[in-house]
Amino acid sequence: MQHSSFWSLDLLLHLAIPALAGKLLLFLASSLASYSVDFI
C-alpha cells in the first residue's frame, strides 16, 4: 500500500513537472511574442 502510494506520487511528479514547465514555456513565448509585436 505504502509503496504504491509512493509510486503514484512519483508518477504524479513526473507528469506535473513537464506540465508546469510547458505552461511556463508557453507563458514566456506568448509574452515574448507580445513584446516583439509591441516593439515592431
C-alpha positions in Angstrom: 0.0 0.0 0.0 2.7 2.5 1.0 4.9 1.5 -1.9 2.0 2.0 -4.4 1.2 5.4 -2.9 4.8 6.4 -3.3 4.8 5.2 -6.9 1.7 7.2 -7.7 3.3 10.3 -6.1 6.4 9.7 -8.2 4.3 9.3 -11.3 2.4 12.5 -10.4 5.6 14.4 -10.1 6.9 13.0 -13.4 3.6 14.2 -15.0 3.3 17.6 -13.2 6.9 18.8 -13.7 6.8 18.7 -17.6 3.2 20.2 -17.5 4.4 23.1 -15.3 7.5 23.6 -17.5 5.3 23.6 -20.6 3.0 26.2 -19.1 5.9 28.3 -18.1 7.5 28.0 -21.6 4.2 28.8 -23.2 3.8 31.9 -21.0 7.3 33.1 -21.8 6.8 32.5 -25.5 3.5 34.4 -25.5 4.9 37.3 -23.5 8.0 37.4 -25.8 5.7 37.4 -28.8 3.5 40.2 -27.5 6.7 42.2 -26.6 8.2 41.7 -30.1 4.8 42.8 -31.6 4.8 45.9 -29.5 8.4 46.6 -30.4 7.7 46.3 -34.1 
